[in-house]
Amino acid sequence: EKRVNMVHIESRKSRRRSSEVEIFVDCECGKTEFNELIQLLKFQTTIVTLNPPENIWTEEE
């Protein structure tokens, strides 16, 4: 629906709280789709943190 390709996903128990889970996702998409996805995640989750690589998008995206 959001045209996002999930390359890798993993989950593990949170180091902060044993009742929580941390989910790590590596995805491929355009900048607009990524921003929409982040907004949806922020609405559905407690914490969203980003660790994007240096050259995440080219100028035309």
Contacts in CASP RR format, 6 or more apart in sequence:
PFRMAT RR
TARGET T0000
AUTHOR 0000-0000-0000
METHOD contacts of the structure
MODEL  1
EKRVNMVHIESRKSRRRSSEVEIFVDCECGKTEFNELIQLLKFQTTIVTL
NPPENIWTEEE
2 29 0 8 1.000
2 33 0 8 1.000
2 36 0 8 1.000
2 37 0 8 1.000
2 40 0 8 1.000
3 29 0 8 1.000
3 30 0 8 1.000
3 33 0 8 1.000
4 27 0 8 1.000
4 28 0 8 1.000
4 29 0 8 1.000
4 33 0 8 1.000
4 34 0 8 1.000
4 37 0 8 1.000
5 27 0 8 1.000
5 28 0 8 1.000
5 29 0 8 1.000
6 25 0 8 1.000
6 26 0 8 1.000
6 27 0 8 1.000
7 26 0 8 1.000
7 27 0 8 1.000
7 28 0 8 1.000
8 24 0 8 1.000
8 25 0 8 1.000
8 26 0 8 1.000
9 23 0 8 1.000
9 24 0 8 1.000
9 25 0 8 1.000
9 26 0 8 1.000
10 23 0 8 1.000
10 24 0 8 1.000
11 21 0 8 1.000
11 22 0 8 1.000
11 23 0 8 1.000
11 24 0 8 1.000
12 21 0 8 1.000
12 22 0 8 1.000
13 20 0 8 1.000
13 21 0 8 1.000
13 22 0 8 1.000
14 20 0 8 1.000
14 21 0 8 1.000
14 22 0 8 1.000
15 22 0 8 1.000
20 46 0 8 1.000
27 34 0 8 1.000
27 37 0 8 1.000
29 37 0 8 1.000
30 57 0 8 1.000
30 61 0 8 1.000
31 57 0 8 1.000
31 61 0 8 1.000
38 48 0 8 1.000
38 50 0 8 1.000
41 48 0 8 1.000
42 48 0 8 1.000
END
